[in-house]
């Protein structure tokens, strides 16, 4: 081999060595950049790609009446979801799903095109809808068991019990007031999933749920039903726009029934207007009217200014106080105090009030709780 050829071979070896060295330097610098300079950022980005958070929601506690009868309970139902990356021919799938579920096609298509690995199509579907969807044989569609609130008494006691949302959060009534006890405690934990969003490994401590509390009310289911029927009959008969019926045990103050009109069914609360959810017995103020006479008489008897046998002149149904004329429904003459209450004589009540005096009457009204909240465990109480 000639010297010239040997020299050329050495030059090529040197050039090749330099290229390998430079390539190694480039790889080293890039590795340094990825591992050292941007390592934590890239690691966090990659971790977000295959890990996620799951929330385990406890089933809500049951609400019972005083006799152990269920007023609100949770049942297992199916909800329809999708894994967007698995759904093929999304436009056709959206059209068929929208028709089967009576949904807007654009909303369904938007969910099928979601960048997330999971999306809800429709929560808590009916058995008929389940059969329709299963008959479509669409890939990437699945059913998940969820807890749904059910109110077996429907309209009876609805304004007291209230209702909960699809996510099992109390929104009205006792469901709202005692939500933190009824809903239990959520548990959040991480998971590792594949590119399609399917769970592979659950990380973290052993999954345990704190069971929710059950709730027993003073309501009596049977008395509540009868009170509701009586109220609705009275409202229809008098053509009233609203009404309230309360049944209380006077010895203890326990509420046995509380019915309100207009009524609503908490199982389908979203079909009603918000004013129909309002518990008027708690949130509205009412003029006491002639029921005020009983509190007046109680104060007068306590002070000893009258007795049940005291006789007062009811002025034949017309009595002037200053420029005001007080009337009775009938021209009563001399009535005993017990008869004044029996016949609801306005003039007789005025004369009892004159004997008691405004200051002492106001004192007894406050003693009976007028102007103050009762402290009932229900949201939105008025004075």
C-alpha positions in Angstrom: 0.0 0.0 0.0 1.3 3.4 -0.9 2.1 6.0 1.6 -0.4 8.3 0.1 -3.2 5.8 0.5 -2.3 5.1 4.1 -2.4 8.8 4.8 -5.9 9.1 3.3 -7.1 6.2 5.4 -5.8 7.9 8.6 -7.6 11.1 7.6 -10.9 9.3 7.2 -10.4 7.6 10.5 -9.8 11.0 12.2 -12.8 12.5 10.5 -15.0 9.6 11.5 -13.8 9.8 15.0 -14.4 13.5 15.2 -18.0 13.0 13.8 -18.6 10.4 16.5 -17.2 12.7 19.1 -19.4 15.6 18.0 -22.5 13.3 17.8 -21.7 12.1 21.3 -21.4 15.7 22.5 -24.7 16.6 20.9 -26.4 13.6 22.5 -24.7 14.3 25.9 -25.8 17.9 25.8 -29.4 17.0 24.8 -29.5 14.4 27.6 -28.2 17.0 30.0 -30.9 19.4 28.9 -33.7 16.8 29.3 -32.5 15.2 32.5 -31.0 18.1 34.4 -32.3 21.4 33.0 -35.9 20.4 32.0 -36.1 17.1 33.9 -38.7 18.1 36.5 -40.9 19.9 34.0 -40.9 17.0 31.5 -41.4 14.4 34.3 -44.5 16.3 35.5 -45.8 16.6 32.0 -45.4 12.8 31.4 -46.9 12.0 34.7 -50.0 14.0 33.8 -50.3 11.9 30.7 -50.8 8.6 32.5 -52.0 9.4 36.0 -55.2 11.0 37.2 -57.4 11.5 40.2 -60.5 9.6 41.0 -63.1 10.6 43.6 -65.1 7.9 45.5 -68.5 9.4 46.5 -70.4 7.8 49.4 -74.0 6.8 49.0 -76.2 9.3 50.9 -77.7 8.3 54.1 -81.4 7.4 54.4 -84.0 9.7 55.9 -86.7 8.1 58.0 -89.9 9.2 59.7 -90.4 8.8 63.4 -91.6 5.2 62.9 -88.7 4.1 60.8 -90.5 4.5 57.4 -88.2 5.6 54.5 -88.7 9.2 53.3 -85.6 9.5 51.2 -83.1 6.8 50.1 -80.5 6.1 47.5 -80.8 3.5 44.8 -78.3 2.3 42.2 -78.9 3.4 38.6 -76.9 3.4 35.3 -75.3 6.5 33.8 -74.0 6.6 30.2 -70.4 7.7 29.5 -68.0 7.6 26.7 -64.2 7.2 26.0 -63.8 9.7 23.1 -60.6 8.1 21.7 -62.4 4.8 21.3 -65.5 6.1 19.5 -65.4 5.7 15.7 -67.4 7.7 13.2 -68.4 10.3 15.9 -70.9 12.1 13.7 -73.0 9.0 13.1 -72.7 7.9 16.8 -73.8 11.3 18.0 -76.9 11.2 15.7 -77.9 7.8 16.9 -77.3 8.6 20.6 -79.2 11.9 20.4 -82.2 10.1 18.9 -82.2 7.3 21.5 -81.7 9.6 24.5 -83.7 12.6 23.3 -80.7 14.9 23.5 -79.3 17.6 21.3 -77.0 16.2 18.6 -74.5 19.1 18.9 -74.1 18.5 22.6 -73.5 14.8 22.2 -71.0 15.4 19.3 -69.1 17.9 21.5 -68.7 15.3 24.2 -67.5 12.7 21.7 -64.9 15.1 20.4 -63.7 15.9 23.9 -59.9 16.0 24.4 -60.4 14.2 27.7 -60.2 10.5 28.1 -63.7 10.3 29.7 -67.0 12.2 29.3 -70.5 11.8 30.5 -73.2 11.5 27.9 -76.3 11.3 30.2 -76.5 10.8 33.9 -78.9 8.3 35.5 -80.7 7.0 32.5 -83.9 5.0 32.5 -84.1 1.2 31.7 -85.8 2.0 28.4 -82.9 4.3 27.4 -80.3 1.6 28.4 -81.9 -0.9 26.1 -82.0 1.6 23.2 -78.3 2.5 23.6 -77.2 -1.1 23.9 -79.0 -1.9 20.7 -76.9 0.6 18.9 -73.6 -1.3 19.4 -71.4 1.8 19.5 -67.8 1.3 20.5 -66.4 3.5 23.3 -69.7 3.8 25.1 -70.2 2.4 28.6 -72.5 2.3 31.6 -71.4 3.2 35.1 -73.4 2.5 38.3 -74.3 5.6 40.2 -76.3 6.4 43.3 -79.6 8.3 42.7 -81.8 9.8 45.3 -85.4 8.4 45.5 -88.3 9.8 47.4 -91.0 7.1 47.8 -93.6 9.4 49.3 -93.3 11.8 46.4 -95.3 15.0 47.2 -95.9 14.0 50.9 -93.4 15.9 53.1 -91.5 17.2 50.0 -91.1 20.7 51.3 -89.5 19.4 54.5 -87.3 16.7 53.0 -86.2 18.8 50.0 -84.0 17.1 47.4 -80.5 16.4 46.3 -78.7 17.0 42.9 -77.4 14.4 40.5 -74.0 14.7 42.3 -75.7 13.8 45.6 -75.4 17.3 47.0 -78.4 18.5 49.1 -80.1 21.5 47.5 -83.2 22.1 49.5 -84.8 21.3 52.8 -83.4 18.8 55.2 -81.3 17.4 52.4 -79.5 20.7 52.4 -79.5 21.4 56.1 -77.9 18.1 57.0 -76.0 17.6 53.8 -72.6 17.2 55.5 -73.9 14.3 57.5 -76.0 12.6 54.8 -73.4 12.7 52.0 -70.6 11.1 53.9 -66.9 11.8 53.1 -65.4 11.9 49.7 -62.1 10.0 49.2 -59.7 11.1 46.4 -56.9 8.9 45.2 -54.6 8.7 42.2 -54.6 6.1 39.4 -52.4 5.0 36.5 -54.2 4.6 33.2 -53.4 3.7 29.6 -53.8 5.9 26.5 -57.5 5.2 26.3 -58.1 6.2 29.9 -58.6 2.7 31.3 -57.4 2.3 34.9 -54.5 0.0 35.4 -53.1 0.6 38.9 -54.5 2.5 41.9 -51.9 4.2 44.0 -52.1 5.5 47.5 -53.5 4.1 50.8 -56.2 1.5 51.1 -59.5 3.0 50.0 -62.0 3.5 52.8 -65.2 5.4 52.8 -66.7 7.1 55.9 -70.2 5.9 55.9 -72.8 8.7 55.9 -75.3 9.1 58.8 -79.0 8.2 58.6 -81.5 10.8 59.8 -84.7 10.3 61.7 -87.3 13.1 61.6 -90.2 13.8 63.9 -92.5 13.6 60.9 -95.1 10.9 60.8 -95.5 9.6 57.2 -99.2 8.7 57.6 -100.2 11.9 59.4 -98.2 13.9 56.7 -100.2 12.2 54.0 -103.5 13.0 55.6 -102.4 16.6 56.3 -101.4 17.0 52.6 -104.7 15.6 51.3 -106.7 17.8 53.6 -104.7 20.9 52.6 -105.0 20.3 48.9 -108.7 19.8 49.3 -109.1 23.1 51.2 -106.9 24.9 48.7 -109.0 23.7 45.8 -112.3 24.4 47.6 -111.3 28.0 48.4 -109.4 28.5 45.1 -106.4 29.7 47.0 -103.0 30.2 45.4 -101.1 28.6 48.4 -101.7 27.1 51.7 -99.9 25.6 54.8 -100.9 22.8 57.2 -98.9 22.0 60.3 -99.6 19.3 62.8 -97.7 19.6 66.1 -97.5 17.7 69.3 -98.2 20.5 71.9 -96.6 18.7 74.8 -93.2 18.6 73.1 -93.3 20.9 70.1 -92.5 18.0 67.7 -93.7 18.6 64.1 -95.7 15.6 63.0 -96.7 16.9 59.6 -95.9 20.0 57.5 -97.8 20.3 54.2 -97.4 23.2 51.7 -99.3 24.1 48.6 -98.4 24.4 45.8 -96.8 21.0 46.0 -94.0 19.3 44.0 -92.5 15.9 43.4 -88.8 15.9 44.5 -88.1 13.0 42.2 -88.5 15.3 39.3 -87.9 18.7 41.0 -86.3 20.3 37.9 -89.7 20.2 36.2 -91.1 22.8 38.8 -90.5 26.5 39.3 -88.2 27.5 42.3 -91.1 29.2 44.0 -92.9 25.8 44.2 -90.0 24.4 46.2 -90.3 27.0 48.9 -91.5 25.9 52.3 -93.8 28.7 53.0 -94.4 27.4 56.5 -90.8 28.3 57.3 -89.8 31.1 55.0 -92.9 33.2 54.7 -94.4 35.7 57.3 -98.1 35.4 58.0 -100.5 37.8 59.8 -101.7 35.9 62.9 -105.2 37.2 62.6 -107.7 35.9 65.2 -105.3 33.3 66.5 -103.6 36.3 68.3 -106.6 36.3 70.6 -105.5 33.1 72.3 -102.2 34.7 73.2 -103.9 37.8 74.4 -106.2 35.8 76.7 -103.3 33.7 78.0 -101.5 36.8 79.1 -104.7 38.3 80.6 -105.4 35.1 82.6 -101.8 35.0 83.8 -102.0 38.6 85.0 -105.4 37.9 86.6 -107.2 40.8 84.9 -109.9 38.4 83.7 -111.1 34.9 84.3 -113.0 32.5 82.0 -116.2 33.6 83.7 -115.7 37.3 83.4 -118.5 39.0 81.4 -117.8 41.8 79.0 -120.1 43.9 76.9 -119.5 43.4 73.1 -121.5 46.5 72.2 -123.9 44.7 69.8 -121.1 44.3 67.2 -119.9 48.0 66.9 -117.4 49.7 69.1 -115.6 53.0 68.5 -112.0 53.6 69.6 -111.1 57.2 68.6 -111.8 57.5 64.9 -111.8 53.8 64.3 -114.9 51.5 64.4 -114.3 47.9 65.5 -116.9 45.4 64.2 -117.9 41.8 65.0 -119.3 39.4 62.5 -122.5 39.3 64.6 -124.1 41.8 67.0 -123.0 40.1 70.3 -124.1 41.6 73.6 -122.8 40.3 77.0 -120.3 37.5 76.6 -118.1 35.5 79.0 -114.4 35.6 78.2 -114.6 31.9 77.2 -117.4 32.8 74.8 -115.3 35.7 73.4 -112.7 33.2 72.3 -115.4 30.7 71.1 -117.1 33.3 68.9 -113.9 35.2 68.0 -115.3 38.5 69.1 -113.1 41.4 68.0 -114.7 43.8 70.4 -114.4 41.4 73.3 -110.7 40.9 72.5 -110.2 44.7 72.4 -111.7 45.0 75.9 -109.5 42.2 77.2 -106.5 44.0 75.7 -107.5 47.3 77.4 -107.5 45.5 80.8 -104.1 43.9 80.1 -102.4 46.9 78.6 -100.1 47.3 75.6 -96.9 46.9 77.6 -97.8 43.7 79.3 -99.4 42.3 76.0 -96.1 43.0 74.2 -94.2 41.3 77.1 -96.3 38.1 76.7 -96.0 38.1 72.9 -92.2 38.0 73.3 -92.5 35.3 75.9 -94.4 33.2 73.3 -91.6 33.8 70.8 -93.1 36.4 68.5 -90.4 38.4 66.7 -87.9 35.6 67.2 -86.9 32.5 65.3 -88.0 29.2 66.7 -84.6 27.7 66.0 -86.0 24.9 63.9 -83.3 23.0 62.0 -84.4 24.1 58.6 -82.8 26.7 56.2 -84.4 30.1 55.6 -86.6 30.5 58.7 -88.2 33.9 59.1 -89.1 35.6 62.4 
